[in-house]
Amino acid sequence: MSNDKQKFKSGFVAIVGRPNVGKSTLMNQVIGQKIAIMSDKPQTTRNKIHGVYTTDEMQIVFLDTPGIHKSNSKLGDYMVKSAMSALEEVEAVLFLTDVSEELGGGDRFIIEQLKKVKTPVFLVMNKIDKVHPEALLPIIQKYSKLHEFTEVVPVSALQGNNVTTLLEQIARYLPEGPQYYPADQITDHPEQFICAELIREKILQSTREEIPHSIAVEIESMGAGDNGVVNIGAVIYVERPSQKGIIIGKNGAMLKEVGRRSRQDMERLLGSKIFLELWVKVKEDWRNRESVLKSLGFRHD
């Protein structure tokens, strides 16, 4: 009888797509918890985020990659290289598109990159809740003329529509393999990384124009304090003194609000009370300074 037992399957799956099509939303929906930050600003995701989905039958390790885009800084170069390198180390690639927007140059650029990939590529059509069902077929035909996709799956990452179907389709392409992570682990990133990202998310959601791309967040200290409270000290880096003033806000109001909302998410993530201290420092042109990028964890390896 033991021979009939279903073998455990596992593998890595990359989520790629142009900026702001819902890659982080999809991964958070699958994992059931926020591990990748979300905002309506392009280039929200800067690192490959690993999310782990485990059932009794399989384990999928998702790589939420930075949006593939035309770069104008060393940080941008890092992000695009990071996204492209993810395609070489996976069992399947999910090419995520936004069906509520026209097929554009960014999508065509990514499709050209995907033609070089030997891995199965799924066309995952996101935001189906925003269009009439009859509009989907012509969109599928447009994309299918550009590339022969292994599978086509329409989903709504935000509402969860068809996400179970997507997971079932992915399972068909997974090899037999080990469980890479414990069943209750949902990411391989340290808690410090997630906490820094949560702070950055709140700033992205509260600021406009050049500010979102000009900030980086570093957790300088994290440790247990009295009565089970976790003490976290974080630095927000900006590129110019004027940006520092915007982040702090009038009478410190903006920084206070960023801290309050970040703390709430951290408490949900860590299951502990948090005491959070934030500082804002200027590091001029940090996005183009190799040494600063390395110190903030942006490395090509």
VOBAMI-6789 format. One record per residue (C-alpha): residue in three letters; x, y, z. Coordinates in Angstrom, 3 decimals. Each point is the difference from the previous one (the first is absolute). Last residue first. Example, Ala and Ser with C-alpha at 12.3 -4.5 7.8 and 13.67 -1.06 7.14 Angstrom:
<pts>
{"SER"; {13.670; -1.060; 7.140}};
{"ALA"; {-1.370; -3.440; 0.660}};
</pts>
This chain:
<pts>
{"ASP"; {24.822; 37.707; -5.440}};
{"HIS"; {-0.762; 3.322; -1.660}};
{"ARG"; {-0.095; 1.729; 3.365}};
{"PHE"; {-2.523; 2.497; 1.343}};
{"GLY"; {0.168; -0.574; 3.767}};
{"LEU"; {-0.025; 3.586; 1.295}};
{"SER"; {3.777; -0.062; 0.533}};
{"LYS"; {0.411; -1.155; -3.608}};
{"LEU"; {-2.116; 2.881; -1.345}};
{"VAL"; {2.028; 2.439; 2.116}};
{"SER"; {3.311; -1.286; -1.384}};
{"GLU"; {-1.261; 0.050; -3.603}};
{"ARG"; {-1.195; 3.598; 0.133}};
{"ASN"; {-2.592; 0.702; -2.718}};
{"ARG"; {-3.148; -0.448; 2.108}};
{"TRP"; {1.682; 1.802; 2.911}};
{"ASP"; {-0.033; 3.350; -1.845}};
{"GLU"; {0.605; 1.886; 3.269}};
{"LYS"; {-0.478; -1.987; 3.196}};
{"VAL"; {-2.293; 2.163; 2.183}};
{"LYS"; {-1.256; -1.468; 3.280}};
{"VAL"; {-3.506; -0.504; 1.455}};
{"TRP"; {-0.349; -1.726; 3.375}};
{"LEU"; {-2.752; -2.376; 1.164}};
{"GLU"; {-0.552; -1.626; 3.399}};
{"LEU"; {-2.436; -2.900; 0.364}};
{"PHE"; {-1.140; -1.647; 3.243}};
{"ILE"; {-1.849; -3.111; -1.101}};
{"LYS"; {-2.446; -2.266; 1.853}};
{"SER"; {0.333; -3.558; -1.209}};
{"GLY"; {-1.633; -2.340; -2.546}};
{"LEU"; {2.894; 0.584; -2.401}};
{"LEU"; {-1.948; 0.687; -3.218}};
{"ARG"; {-3.106; 1.501; 1.603}};
{"GLU"; {2.162; 2.170; 2.276}};
{"MET"; {2.077; 1.016; -3.010}};
{"ASP"; {-3.125; 1.072; -1.920}};
{"GLN"; {-1.183; 2.202; 2.893}};
{"ARG"; {3.503; 1.444; 0.494}};
{"SER"; {0.217; 1.034; -3.647}};
{"ARG"; {-3.305; 1.913; 0.291}};
{"ARG"; {1.112; 1.911; 3.108}};
{"GLY"; {3.524; 0.669; -1.285}};
{"VAL"; {-1.199; 1.355; -3.356}};
{"GLU"; {-2.503; 2.200; 1.903}};
{"LYS"; {2.711; 1.365; 2.317}};
{"LEU"; {2.335; 0.646; -2.943}};
{"MET"; {-2.740; 1.957; -1.795}};
{"ALA"; {-0.951; 2.065; 3.087}};
{"GLY"; {3.551; 1.003; 1.035}};
{"ASN"; {-1.091; 3.592; 0.740}};
{"LYS"; {-0.778; 0.377; -3.724}};
{"GLY"; {1.349; -3.015; -1.856}};
{"ILE"; {2.979; -2.248; 0.850}};
{"ILE"; {-0.032; -1.601; -3.470}};
{"ILE"; {-0.447; 3.370; -1.750}};
{"GLY"; {2.802; 1.654; 1.991}};
{"LYS"; {2.398; -2.835; -0.826}};
{"GLN"; {-0.899; 0.387; -3.662}};
{"SER"; {1.182; 3.621; 0.077}};
{"PRO"; {3.327; -1.184; 1.520}};
{"ARG"; {0.654; -2.184; -3.073}};
{"GLU"; {0.575; -3.688; -0.768}};
{"VAL"; {-2.111; -1.661; 2.704}};
{"TYR"; {0.851; -2.736; 2.500}};
{"ILE"; {-2.543; -1.199; 2.578}};
{"VAL"; {1.768; -1.419; 3.058}};
{"ALA"; {-1.632; -2.608; 2.241}};
{"GLY"; {0.124; -0.863; 3.715}};
{"ILE"; {-2.156; -2.917; 1.155}};
{"ASN"; {-0.712; -0.967; 3.611}};
{"VAL"; {-2.103; -3.161; 0.410}};
{"VAL"; {-2.236; 0.091; 3.106}};
{"GLY"; {-0.143; -3.282; 1.945}};
{"ASN"; {-0.449; 1.738; 3.368}};
{"ASP"; {3.356; 1.819; -0.228}};
{"GLY"; {2.026; 0.100; -3.224}};
{"ALA"; {0.709; -2.592; -2.668}};
{"GLY"; {2.219; 1.073; -2.877}};
{"MET"; {0.241; 1.763; -3.321}};
{"SER"; {2.572; 2.617; -0.953}};
{"GLU"; {1.116; 1.843; -3.124}};
{"ILE"; {-2.915; -1.009; -2.249}};
{"GLU"; {0.776; 1.688; -3.324}};
{"VAL"; {-2.515; 1.803; -2.218}};
{"ALA"; {0.615; 1.422; -3.458}};
{"ILE"; {-1.617; 3.054; -1.530}};
{"SER"; {0.486; 1.856; -3.273}};
{"HIS"; {-2.375; -2.046; -2.159}};
{"PRO"; {-3.078; 0.882; 2.085}};
{"ILE"; {1.046; 3.672; 0.393}};
{"GLU"; {0.237; 0.975; -3.677}};
{"GLU"; {-3.701; 0.747; -0.562}};
{"ARG"; {-2.338; -0.858; 2.877}};
{"THR"; {-0.091; -1.109; 3.625}};
{"SER"; {-2.306; -1.854; 2.417}};
{"GLN"; {-0.308; -3.478; -1.542}};
{"LEU"; {3.694; -0.209; -0.808}};
{"ILE"; {0.825; 1.108; 3.567}};
{"LYS"; {-2.214; -2.744; 1.455}};
{"GLU"; {1.595; -2.572; -2.309}};
{"ARG"; {3.507; 1.017; 1.053}};
{"ILE"; {-0.883; -0.677; 3.648}};
{"LEU"; {-1.381; -3.438; -0.933}};
{"GLU"; {3.147; -0.714; -2.034}};
{"ALA"; {2.243; 0.693; 2.985}};
{"CYS"; {-2.131; -2.363; 2.112}};
{"ILE"; {0.189; -2.728; -2.683}};
{"PHE"; {3.806; 0.282; -0.171}};
{"GLN"; {0.395; -0.041; 3.777}};
{"GLU"; {-2.201; -3.106; 0.239}};
{"PRO"; {2.501; -1.942; -2.087}};
{"HIS"; {-1.010; -0.960; -3.536}};
{"ASP"; {-0.619; -3.689; -0.653}};
{"THR"; {-3.772; 0.427; -0.106}};
{"ILE"; {-3.160; -1.838; 1.081}};
{"GLN"; {1.383; -2.489; 2.547}};
{"ASP"; {-2.678; -2.201; 1.617}};
{"ALA"; {0.705; -3.090; -2.107}};
{"PRO"; {3.763; 0.152; 0.658}};
{"TYR"; {1.975; 0.949; -3.137}};
{"TYR"; {1.530; -1.939; -2.902}};
{"GLN"; {-2.492; -2.870; 0.034}};
{"PRO"; {1.774; -2.418; -2.308}};
{"GLY"; {-0.753; -0.816; -3.624}};
{"GLU"; {-2.196; -1.658; -2.566}};
{"PRO"; {-0.111; 2.380; -2.938}};
{"LEU"; {-2.483; 2.887; -0.268}};
{"TYR"; {-1.733; 0.566; -3.336}};
{"ARG"; {-3.443; -1.366; 0.886}};
{"ALA"; {0.116; 1.866; 3.331}};
{"ILE"; {0.077; 3.330; -1.906}};
{"GLN"; {-3.420; -0.789; -1.523}};
{"GLU"; {-1.489; -0.769; 3.432}};
{"LEU"; {1.452; 3.239; 1.391}};
{"LEU"; {-1.568; 1.991; -2.867}};
{"THR"; {-3.367; -1.668; 0.604}};
{"THR"; {0.190; 1.021; 3.680}};
{"VAL"; {0.719; 3.597; -1.108}};
{"ASN"; {-3.141; -0.032; -2.174}};
{"ASN"; {-1.502; 3.076; 1.719}};
{"GLY"; {2.029; 1.069; 3.065}};
{"GLN"; {-1.509; 3.489; 0.225}};
{"LEU"; {3.259; 1.946; -0.350}};
{"ALA"; {1.776; -2.573; -2.147}};
{"SER"; {-2.908; -0.102; -2.450}};
{"VAL"; {0.843; -2.820; -2.360}};
{"PRO"; {0.030; -1.105; -3.680}};
{"VAL"; {2.221; -3.072; -0.607}};
{"VAL"; {1.696; -0.751; -3.330}};
{"GLU"; {2.363; -2.991; -0.044}};
{"THR"; {3.217; -0.905; -1.845}};
{"PHE"; {0.071; 3.331; -1.855}};
{"GLU"; {0.881; 0.141; -3.704}};
{"HIS"; {1.135; 3.594; -0.449}};
{"LEU"; {-0.967; 3.176; -1.869}};
{"LYS"; {-3.188; -1.241; -1.680}};
{"SER"; {-1.082; -1.477; 3.338}};
{"TYR"; {0.039; 3.456; 1.595}};
{"LYS"; {-2.524; 1.456; -2.451}};
{"GLN"; {-2.136; -3.172; 0.077}};
{"ILE"; {-0.228; 0.130; 3.802}};
{"ILE"; {-1.173; 3.634; -0.215}};
{"PRO"; {-2.655; -0.921; -2.598}};
{"LEU"; {-1.221; -2.805; 2.315}};
{"LEU"; {-0.150; 2.142; 3.163}};
{"ALA"; {-2.441; 2.717; -1.151}};
{"GLU"; {-2.985; -2.352; 0.294}};
{"PRO"; {0.613; -0.277; 3.777}};
{"HIS"; {-0.561; 3.779; 0.401}};
{"VAL"; {3.040; 1.728; 1.531}};
{"LYS"; {1.122; 1.218; 3.452}};
{"ASP"; {-0.553; -3.251; 1.936}};
{"ILE"; {2.382; -1.643; -2.495}};
{"LYS"; {2.803; 1.919; 1.774}};
{"ASN"; {2.767; -2.456; -0.970}};
{"MET"; {0.618; -2.074; -3.111}};
{"VAL"; {2.558; -2.653; 0.874}};
{"LEU"; {1.777; -1.126; -3.183}};
{"PHE"; {1.944; -3.031; 1.191}};
{"VAL"; {3.583; -0.604; -1.181}};
{"PRO"; {1.495; -3.509; 0.155}};
{"THR"; {3.816; 0.325; 0.408}};
{"LYS"; {2.232; 0.132; -3.101}};
{"VAL"; {0.285; 3.791; 0.219}};
{"LYS"; {1.308; 2.034; -2.957}};
{"LYS"; {-3.547; 0.795; -1.175}};
{"LEU"; {-0.626; 1.419; 3.486}};
{"GLN"; {2.311; 2.953; -0.706}};
{"GLU"; {-2.016; 0.931; -3.118}};
{"ILE"; {-3.207; -0.383; 2.048}};
{"ILE"; {1.436; 2.466; 2.534}};
{"PHE"; {0.574; 2.673; -2.680}};
{"ARG"; {-3.494; -0.583; -1.444}};
{"ASP"; {-1.570; 0.521; 3.434}};
{"GLY"; {1.920; 3.263; 0.508}};
{"GLY"; {-0.932; 1.189; -3.497}};
{"GLY"; {-3.680; -0.335; 0.763}};
{"LEU"; {-2.911; -2.464; 0.012}};
{"GLU"; {-2.859; 2.326; 0.912}};
{"GLU"; {-1.068; 0.308; 3.635}};
{"SER"; {-2.843; -1.677; 1.918}};
{"VAL"; {1.484; -3.396; -0.816}};
{"ASP"; {3.045; 0.702; 2.215}};
{"THR"; {2.665; -2.577; -0.799}};
{"LEU"; {1.924; -2.519; 2.109}};
{"PHE"; {2.502; -2.301; -1.657}};
{"LEU"; {0.183; -2.950; 2.399}};
{"VAL"; {3.260; -1.878; -0.558}};
{"ALA"; {0.379; -3.692; 0.790}};
{"GLU"; {2.517; -2.452; 1.503}};
{"VAL"; {2.412; 2.774; 1.034}};
{"GLU"; {3.651; 1.043; 0.094}};
{"GLU"; {0.676; 1.747; -3.310}};
{"LEU"; {-3.059; 2.284; 0.050}};
{"ALA"; {1.087; 1.544; 3.300}};
{"SER"; {3.086; 1.437; -1.716}};
{"MET"; {-2.269; 2.258; -2.079}};
{"ALA"; {-1.691; 1.575; 3.031}};
{"SER"; {3.271; 0.619; 1.846}};
{"LYS"; {1.606; 1.457; -3.117}};
{"VAL"; {-2.980; 2.393; -0.330}};
{"MET"; {0.213; 1.057; 3.669}};
{"TYR"; {3.784; 0.477; -0.008}};
{"ASP"; {-0.168; 2.159; -3.121}};
{"GLY"; {-2.718; 2.116; 1.679}};
{"LEU"; {2.211; 0.456; 3.087}};
{"LYS"; {2.836; 1.039; -2.297}};
{"SER"; {-2.328; 2.620; -1.481}};
{"ASN"; {-2.136; 0.681; -3.090}};
{"SER"; {-1.420; -3.475; -0.675}};
{"LYS"; {-2.502; -1.002; -2.664}};
{"HIS"; {-2.379; -2.345; 1.818}};
{"ILE"; {-0.395; -3.555; 1.322}};
{"GLY"; {-2.049; 0.259; 3.213}};
{"PRO"; {1.961; -1.300; 2.998}};
{"THR"; {-0.473; -3.737; 0.499}};
{"ASP"; {-2.411; -1.887; 2.227}};
{"LEU"; {1.711; -3.387; 0.269}};
{"PHE"; {-2.463; -2.664; 1.094}};
{"VAL"; {1.122; -3.160; 1.803}};
{"ILE"; {-2.635; -2.666; -0.626}};
{"GLN"; {-0.290; -2.916; 2.420}};
{"MET"; {-2.116; -3.039; -0.753}};
{"GLU"; {-2.348; -2.775; 1.097}};
{"ASP"; {-0.753; 0.775; 3.654}};
{"THR"; {-0.133; 3.711; -0.874}};
{"THR"; {2.696; 2.699; 0.008}};
{"TYR"; {0.264; 3.461; -1.589}};
{"VAL"; {3.297; 1.816; 0.639}};
{"GLY"; {0.569; 3.609; -1.066}};
{"HIS"; {3.467; 1.104; -1.130}};
{"ILE"; {0.376; 3.703; -0.747}};
{"LYS"; {2.438; 0.894; -2.764}};
{"ASN"; {1.033; 3.514; 0.931}};
{"ARG"; {-1.243; 3.436; -1.072}};
{"THR"; {-3.788; -0.413; 0.105}};
{"THR"; {-1.785; 3.387; -0.160}};
{"GLN"; {1.499; 0.687; -3.413}};
{"PRO"; {-3.179; 1.698; -1.295}};
{"LYS"; {-2.153; 1.808; 2.595}};
{"ASP"; {-3.526; -1.287; 0.730}};
{"SER"; {1.172; -1.537; 3.253}};
{"MET"; {0.658; -3.471; 1.338}};
{"ILE"; {2.586; -1.603; 2.246}};
{"ALA"; {0.866; -3.668; -0.238}};
{"ILE"; {-0.409; -2.153; 3.107}};
{"LYS"; {-3.673; 0.655; 0.669}};
{"GLN"; {-1.760; -3.186; 0.994}};
{"GLY"; {-2.108; -2.644; -1.744}};
{"ILE"; {2.962; -1.411; -1.941}};
{"VAL"; {-1.974; -0.115; -3.256}};
{"GLN"; {-1.596; 3.443; 0.475}};
{"ASN"; {3.338; 1.521; 1.082}};
{"MET"; {1.600; -1.402; -3.148}};
{"LEU"; {-2.720; 1.371; -2.252}};
{"THR"; {0.066; 3.452; 1.611}};
{"SER"; {3.801; 0.118; -0.373}};
{"LYS"; {-0.278; -0.683; -3.741}};
{"GLY"; {-2.925; 2.379; -0.541}};
{"VAL"; {0.644; 1.630; -3.396}};
{"ASN"; {1.885; 2.953; 1.532}};
{"PRO"; {3.352; -0.293; -1.763}};
{"ARG"; {0.281; -2.245; -3.047}};
{"GLY"; {-0.333; -3.704; 0.554}};
{"VAL"; {1.723; -2.904; 1.682}};
{"ILE"; {-1.021; -2.547; 2.657}};
{"ALA"; {2.634; -2.709; 0.327}};
{"VAL"; {-0.873; -3.555; 1.139}};
{"PHE"; {2.309; -2.279; 2.003}};
{"GLY"; {-0.676; -3.665; 0.615}};
{"SER"; {-1.520; -2.744; 2.075}};
{"LYS"; {-1.961; -3.213; -0.366}};
{"PHE"; {-0.646; -2.678; 2.637}};
{"LYS"; {-0.731; -3.454; -1.436}};
{"GLN"; {-3.593; -1.204; 0.184}};
{"LYS"; {-0.267; -3.274; 1.865}};
{"ASP"; {-0.786; -2.841; -2.368}};
{"ASN"; {3.380; -1.632; 0.662}};
{"SER"; {-0.887; -0.209; 3.721}};
{"MET"; {-2.859; -2.380; -0.785}};
</pts>
